[in-house]
Amino acid sequence: MRTKQCLKAAAAAAVILSLFMFSGCASTKVDRIDVDETVDLSGQWNDTDSRLVSEEMIKDVMSRSWLDRYKRANSGHTPAVIVGSVRNRSDEHINTRTFVKDLERALVNSGEIDFVASSGERGELREERVDQAAHASEETAKEEGQEIGADFMLQGSINTITDRIEGKQVKYYQVNLELVQIENHKKVWLGEKKIKKFVKKSRFGF
């Protein structure tokens, strides 16, 4: 009888111990970090890549001669720019909408151009004007036909090349952007940014 009780007690102790062990493994710790701090966990495209690439490329496009040429040809008029599509041609999932927003923010913050809302945003604004025409007062309702047409469109792609062997890999990103004059489809600026990362994974998966 005592042997059975000892076995039951040992089994109960083992269950309790295993519960403690599993609860310890399943615990989660969260540390808040600065949003501008670089954290590379997987080696894949991340928020830091998106922000740095957009800032560097917009800084480059705003420093080129197309801007001065356009202003001279248009009596100092500030060009209106819209961001088109940025295609993900890489071998991984990249949220290009976040990258496009980073580009838009860098363009607006440059102070050198007028920035025009995207096609999706314009559709929502047009619906609002229709609603105002029916419900807002005549003094405050916004008129149709007052939109600013974009002079240039910024568009491009993100490409990757990955070389891997035995837990090691080199990830190469190439971002290509081009600024195109909408009226005549003339490309006035071509930009390129490259990122190269060496990623080494532990054999134990840590």
DRENDONU-85076 format. One line per 2 residues: number of its first residue (from 1); their letters; for each residue x, y, z of C-alpha. Coordinates in steps of 0.001 Angstrom, whole numbers, plus 524288, in hexadecimal, padded with zeros to 5 digits. Layout:
residues N
NUM	a	X:Y:Z  ...;
end
This chain:
residues 206
1	mr	80000:80000:80000  80AF6:80930:803B8;
3	tk	811B1:8065C:7F6C2  80580:80A4D:7EF23;
5	qc	8044E:816CC:7F6FE  8127B:819E9:7F464;
7	lk	81084:8179C:7E5E9  8047C:82056:7E5C5;
9	aa	80BB8:82AEB:7ED2B  81732:829FC:7E3CC;
11	aa	80E1E:82AC8:7D814  80734:8369F:7DDC3;
13	aa	81420:83D39:7E068  8187C:83A7E:7D283;
15	vi	80BF3:8408D:7CD1A  80D7A:84C9E:7D59C;
17	ls	81BC0:84DEF:7D1A8  8186C:84CAB:7C346;
19	lf	80DE1:85715:7C4B4  817BD:86058:7CAAC;
21	mf	82154:85D64:7BFDF  8175C:85F88:7B4FA;
23	sg	81209:86BCB:7BB44  81FE9:870E1:7BC07;
25	ca	8224C:86DE3:7ADA8  81595:87447:7A994;
27	st	817E8:880EE:7B0FC  818ED:88D5B:7A8F4;
29	kv	8213F:89936:7ABA4  81F33:8A5D3:7A435;
31	dr	828F9:8B104:7A416  82557:8BE08:79E15;
33	id	82FB5:8C3AA:79527  83162:8D03F:78D92;
35	vd	82A6C:8CFEC:78065  836DB:8D491:7799C;
37	et	83F2D:8C9CA:77FA9  84411:8BFC8:775E4;
39	vd	83FEA:8B1DD:77929  8430C:8A722:76F58;
41	ls	83D5E:89A1A:773B7  83BDA:89284:76704;
43	gq	8445C:89A3C:75DA6  83894:89D1B:75534;
45	wn	833DA:8AA62:75091  82EFF:8B206:75C57;
47	dt	82A60:8BF6B:760CC  83834:8C4B2:761DA;
49	ds	83B32:8C0F5:753BF  82E93:8C757:74F3E;
51	rl	83122:8D408:7567E  83F90:8D577:75311;
53	vs	83DD1:8D1FD:744B3  83268:8DB5D:742F2;
55	ee	83976:8E693:749B0  8460C:8E4B2:741FA;
57	mi	83F48:8E345:734D9  83660:8EF09:736BB;
59	kd	84204:8F716:73B12  848D8:8F30F:72E7C;
61	vm	83D67:8F5EB:72565  83B5A:90357:72B7C;
63	sr	849A8:906EB:72956  849B6:9040F:71AB6;
65	sw	848A9:90DAD:70F75  83AE6:909F3:70AE5;
67	ld	834D9:91262:7158A  83BFB:91EDF:711A8;
69	ry	83981:91C3E:7033B  82B02:91A8E:70594;
71	kr	829FF:9270E:70DA7  8316C:92EF5:7036F;
73	an	82888:929DB:6F8A5  81C37:92C94:70089;
75	sg	81EAC:93A1C:70635  822E8:934D7:71368;
77	ht	816DE:92C34:714C5  81893:92154:71ECB;
79	pa	81669:913DB:718B7  80BAA:90AED:71DCB;
81	vi	81001:8FCE9:72037  80860:8F079:722AC;
83	vg	80DA3:8E349:72724  8092D:8D814:71E90;
85	sv	80B5F:8C992:7209D  817A4:8C389:7264C;
87	rn	817D6:8B54B:72226  81D18:8AA9E:72ADF;
89	rs	8254D:8A1F2:72219  82CD6:89BF5:72D4C;
91	de	82C91:88E0C:73283  8261D:8922C:73F53;
93	hi	819E3:8990E:743EC  81C06:8A7BB:74485;
95	nt	8116F:8B141:7485D  813A3:8BB0E:73D72;
97	rt	808A6:8C3B2:7427D  81100:8C706:74E4F;
99	fv	81C68:8CA41:74558  813A4:8D2C9:73CD1;
101	kd	80F38:8DA3B:748F4  81D75:8DC32:74CD0;
103	le	82006:8E1B4:73F37  81438:8EAA8:74030;
105	ra	8187C:8EFCE:74D70  82651:8F26C:748A9;
107	lv	820FD:8F98D:73CAE  817E6:90231:74495;
109	ns	8224F:9051F:74EBD  82BE3:90953:7441E;
111	ge	823D4:915AB:74230  827EA:9162D:733EA;
113	id	81BA8:91107:72D38  80CDF:910B9:72E19;
115	fv	8084A:90324:7318A  7FBE2:8FDBA:72B6D;
117	as	7F344:8F35D:731BD  7F347:8E5A3:72BFD;
119	sg	7E861:8E077:7234B  7E21B:8D91A:72E9D;
121	er	7E27E:8E515:7374F  7DCFE:8EDAD:72C79;
123	ge	7D15E:8E48C:72AF6  7CDE6:8E647:73950;
125	lr	7CF81:8F505:73848  7C6B3:8F587:72C4D;
127	ee	7BC31:8EE17:7339D  7BD4D:8F820:73E79;
129	rv	7BB55:90357:734CC  7AF23:8FCB2:72F4F;
131	dq	7AA02:8FB38:73D29  7AD00:9098F:74006;
133	aa	7A5C5:90DC2:733B9  7999D:90728:738F9;
135	ha	79AAC:90A4F:7476F  7A442:91566:74A3E;
137	se	7A119:923D5:7495E  7A3EC:92AC7:73C9C;
139	et	7AE66:93303:7433E  7B61A:92754:74861;
141	ak	7B3E3:91CD6:73DF6  7C00F:91A7C:735C4;
143	ee	7BEE5:91BDD:72708  7C1D7:9119A:71CCB;
145	gq	7CCBB:913AB:712F9  7D657:919E7:71C78;
147	ei	7DFBD:90E6A:71DD3  7EE36:91038:71B1C;
149	ga	7F31A:9073E:7106A  80024:900BD:71343;
151	df	80BB4:90468:70AB0  81435:8F8C6:70E64;
153	ml	81251:8EAE9:71352  81C1C:8E380:71BB5;
155	qg	81BC8:8D4B5:719E0  824E2:8C91E:71AE0;
157	si	827C4:8BB8D:72004  82EC2:8B3E2:72AB5;
159	nt	83707:8A849:72671  83EEF:89E3C:72E01;
161	it	8498E:89435:72BB8  84BF7:88A14:73667;
163	dr	857ED:88151:7375E  8578A:87710:74232;
165	ie	85F0D:86B39:746F2  85F83:863B0:753E0;
167	gk	85860:86D7B:75C6A  85EF2:87947:75645;
169	qv	85916:8826B:74C53  85BCB:88F3F:7459F;
171	ky	84FBB:89749:7428B  85141:8A1B8:73833;
173	yq	8469A:8ABED:73650  845EF:8B54F:72AF1;
175	vn	83BC9:8C02D:72ADE  839B1:8C72B:71DF9;
177	le	83168:8D370:71CD8  82EA9:8DC50:71166;
179	lv	8282C:8E98C:71037  8201B:8EACF:703D8;
181	qi	81A26:8F723:6FE1A  80BD1:8F3B9:6FC30;
183	en	80954:8FC99:6F086  813A6:8F6A7:6E7A5;
185	hk	81820:8EA4E:6EF25  825ED:8EFAF:6EFD3;
187	kv	82E44:8E9B5:6FA8E  83506:8F4FA:7017E;
189	wl	83B81:8ED53:70C93  83FD2:8DF51:70EFB;
191	ge	84374:8DB40:71CB8  8497C:8CEDE:7221F;
193	kk	84C4C:8CA73:72FF4  852ED:8BDB4:733CA;
195	ik	852EC:8B692:740CE  85B02:8AA86:743ED;
197	kf	8594D:8A240:75031  860D6:8967D:7553E;
199	vk	8581D:88D9D:75D5C  85D65:88255:76573;
201	ks	85401:8791C:76C54  857CD:87111:7782D;
203	rf	85776:8625C:77680  84F0E:861DB:782C0;
205	gf	84539:86B67:77D3E  847C7:8762C:78745;
end
